[in-house]
């Protein structure tokens, strides 16, 4: 969506902070031996207390409140009985609806002790997001965000997946335009002031294809390469974008 009023911005701020607080609660609960279902329960309890609903549930009938993906799982992991082990790389992905507005964010949490590769991947995804944020300005084509992401990832010796990327968001969970993590020439939309996007670098330890697990939802690397994910919902401006899903002080 493109924001056209202060009322819309206020609504997006509210849902963005609900996402941020839900992710923060789930991150705090991530430790060895906790089940991914228990993490989902924490997310559901936190979000519902804020009046928010699960966007994947109401949009796609997803079988959990949030997505929790571990190690080679990139996105859309279904929380369940799996218990986290030391060294696991956990992607927490929260998409919420509140009063007709949607926001989406994800963070990668490493269960101690973290491997050097996992730490490098996690930092790479954060840097890639920050570089995309610097590129995201009114008047810029969407492909420039992907160029910024890919430049960081290649410099760090890792890989991105061309099958998955970000998207517009605001009045629905997934809206136009697509926001690839590479400079796709088809991503020619020129960003406007007030445009709302979910920007989400997904970084792989080595090149891999994306395959779907038998559960019909979970997407992982075909070669079991480690994956990380970092995402925020942002509002485009002429200057630095507003990050709606950053936790307010």
Secondary structure, DSSP 8 states (H G I E B T S, - for coil): -B--SHHHHHHHHHHHHHHHHHHHHHHHT--TT-BHHHHHHHHHHHHHHTT-EEHHHHHH--SSSSEEEETTEEE--B--S-B--TT-EEEEEEEEEETTEEEEEEEEEE-SS--HHHHHHHHHHHHHHHHHHHH--TT-BTHHHHHHHHHHHHHTT-EE-SS--EEE-SSSSSEEEEE-SS--TT---B--TTBEEEEEEEEESS---EEE-TTSS-EEETT---EEEEEEEEE--SSS-EETTS---
